[in-house]
Amino acid sequence: MATGIRDKVAIIGMGCTKFGERWDVGSEELMVEAFEEAIVDAGIERNEIQAAWLGTCFEEASVGKSALPLSLTLRLPRIPVTRVENFCATGTEAFRGACYAVASGAYDIALALGVEKLKDIGYGGLPNWGSGAGALTWQFMPNVTAPGAFAQLATAYAAKHDISINDLKQAMAHVSAKSHANAALNPKAHLRKPVSVDQVMAAPTIAYPLGLFDCCGVSDGAACAIVATPEIAERLGKQNLVSVKALQLALSSGEEMGYNNWDGDHFITTSTCSTKAYEEAGITNPREEISMMEVHDCFSITELVTMEDLHISERGQAPQDVLDGFYDLDGQIPCQPDGGLKCFGHPIGASGLRMLYEMYLQFQGRAGERQLDNLRYGLTHNLGGMPYMNVSAIAIVGRYGE
């Protein structure tokens, strides 16, 4: 009978590049930058890594279709390396592969690395999913932009919960201002300048009701994790072991597009995925037990809706929780303590692992000015695709044995 992954895998080292417009480097240099920090942190030799997973989404713009770029760039010792892609959950998918490999007993030590180089492609936002996406492009997304689709999420949410657009925009503005304040404390964030709620509200409209500061940026970056069994981690002398408590993934079935029982105001996949993750981690009251979160804030409305899909805010109550400071850095459950996608940007293959990097630093007591206290569980969440067709990934970490 399946028992889940709780406490079967520990993170023994992590690394993360500075995110931003990294015109001076390519994907290979970003991979090396993240890997070198991770392997020094892990305190192991390169030849002790037994298998690796590479996450990258737009392979033509980054590294190509195979996993060879990771093996060649890091000079890995002729070990199995697998490239994975799952829209914006790609980084978490790489982590999931490495964790499952260790939990199964197939390997003792495995590596997951996510990378994306987006600034060199000559496109203002994320590029089209491309001809390789087939029906996803020409059937369902021929004239869709990401801001346009998520703007519809905002208006649907306002209509469903009888909230004025102006009141919703106030809550969304607080979401963005909160993330900018956190990123100002983080030297690896892309955007580190604080902004006020008034500045967010006054910004140019991108897709009504979303303004400029409601949208995350585009950046380059990489992040890396090295995982092992807790027993191996302890033999390596690791302290404050950061253990994986849950890993869950949920993909749309097509019902959102094909039937009218979905109101367009939330993400069914995230609601389903989080329920399974809490069960796997042994969490019965997420509002009381989750200590911090990194969620997929591609747009401020996405973060706000996700707070409800994670069963932390009641339906229709996330705007009030946001305005009450519940998710601020000094609130009950800080959300985006590192600045989130809003201020890191979204190099797709790296984002999931970048979120885990922040959880890891926090549990290790190494988060500097944004360090949080009394931590129990940390949650990361990725959302790939559009509101009506998406993939959700959730990871929950905590201290081993607790």
Sequence and secondary structure as in RCSB ss.txt:
>XXXX:A:sequence
MATGIRDKVAIIGMGCTKFGERWDVGSEELMVEAFEEAIVDAGIERNEIQAAWLGTCFEEASVGKSALPLSLTLR
LPRIPVTRVENFCATGTEAFRGACYAVASGAYDIALALGVEKLKDIGYGGLPNWGSGAGALTWQFMPNVTAPGAF
AQLATAYAAKHDISINDLKQAMAHVSAKSHANAALNPKAHLRKPVSVDQVMAAPTIAYPLGLFDCCGVSDGAACA
IVATPEIAERLGKQNLVSVKALQLALSSGEEMGYNNWDGDHFITTSTCSTKAYEEAGITNPREEISMMEVHDCFS
ITELVTMEDLHISERGQAPQDVLDGFYDLDGQIPCQPDGGLKCFGHPIGASGLRMLYEMYLQFQGRAGERQLDNL
RYGLTHNLGGMPYMNVSAIAIVGRYGE
>XXXX:A:secstr
     TTT EEEEEEE   B  TT  HHHHHHHHHHHHHHHHT  GGG  EEEEE S GGGTT SSSHHHHHHHT
  S  EEEE  GGGHHHHHHHHHHHHHHTTS SEEEEEEEE  GGGS SSS    GGGTHHHHTT SS  HHHHH
HHHHHHHHHHTT  HHHHHHHHHHHHHHHHHHHTT TT S      HHHHHHS EEETTEEGGGB    BEEEEE
EEE HHHHHHTT  S EEEEEEEEEE  SHHHH SS  SSS HHHHHHHHHHHHHHT S HHHHEEEEE   SBH
HHHHHHHHHTTSS TTTHHHHHHTTTTSTTSSS B TT HHHHH   HHHHHHHHHHHHHHHHHT  GGG  SS 
 EEEEEEEEEETTEEEEEEEEEEETT 
